[in-house]
């Protein structure tokens, strides 16, 4: 805490009187703090994106990666690593974000029918494009030099080990922007819980709401995938936990989901660093190992079925 306060508040005496060593300062400010913050931001963003998708798709099994956004980001990142194709001045993160935007645009166009977004077409388009992007990624991986394979696999499996203060900018902007956007539309999302017809009768433009929320969730996912890689299950299980705690009212559920996602992924990152030390477990592996059994347990609970929001 002294190091953090010392960097944020100029003139603190312990920063110059020899109390703290340069090694301590570097370990906390340059390595531990950015990593913790990025893990919290990623968990919060994925949980929020999952909750939004489950609301607009009317499916409690929906989650950010079902739309193929993560797979699109993977193609962008792997293309940069293998071919040098991408936003070369900004690196792998920017290339991954561009890939996520392309995937989002493709899913959106394929999901439109008669000028409206069809939830079923949205899921099918996301699954199909995700498979296509994954196939492209696999081909690029097996066709590249051996020294690139580790970088590719570590990105695809997810990690916040390379976090820097600069890498926090994109997730912060995305999370704050989408957070404000959803807070203003929490009542409209509540109306969707009772069906499109009921929401329309309340004066809500369902198609416009579904489109804007979809774009917001996809961009939020792309922003965190660009810096953290592919981390699954957070957007699937955390919204269920939030509903069990506070119910389905989005005015209460969304803040709880954001906080729970941040705590969950920060805890997973701590375990990823320590369970197999000095080696590190990719975050995507650990979240799957923790998330899959927990979600199966949730499915066996009657209450999870009653408040999960599924149809």
Number of C-alpha atoms within 10 A of each C-alpha: 7 13 17 12 11 16 14 10 9 9 10 14 10 12 18 11 9 9 10 13 11 10 8 11 17 12 11 15 16 14 16 14 16 21 25 20 19 29 30 22 25 32 28 31 33 36 34 33 34 30 30 28 27 23 23 22 23 20 17 22 18 22 28 31 26 23 29 27 34 32 32 32 35 31 27 29 34 31 22 20 21 16 11 14 15 21 17 12 8 9 15 25 27 22 27 32 28 22 26 30 22 16 26 26 14 18 25 21 13 16 20 15 10 6 9 13 23 18 17 13 17 20 20 16 21 26 18 15 23 22 15 16 23 18 14 17 23 15 11 19 20 11 11 15 10 10 8 14 18 11 13 22 16 17 26 25 18 22 26 21 19 12 21 19 14 8 18 20 12 18 24 19 13 20 26 13 13 21 20 10 14 21 15 12 15 17 13 19 24 16 21 21 20 12 13 17 12 14 18 15 10 11 9 17 13 21 16 12 16 22 16 12 22 23 16 22 28 29 21 29 34 35 31 32 31 27 26 27 30 27 28 24 22 29 29 26 24 28 31 28 21 26 24 18 14 16 17 20 15 26 18 16 22 26 17 22 31 27 19 22 29 25 17 19 26 23 14 20 25 15 16 21 16 13 11 10 10 8 10 16 21 24 30 24 17 20 20 16 12 13 18 15 11 12 18 11 11 18 14 10 10 10 12 19 16 12 18 23 21 16 11
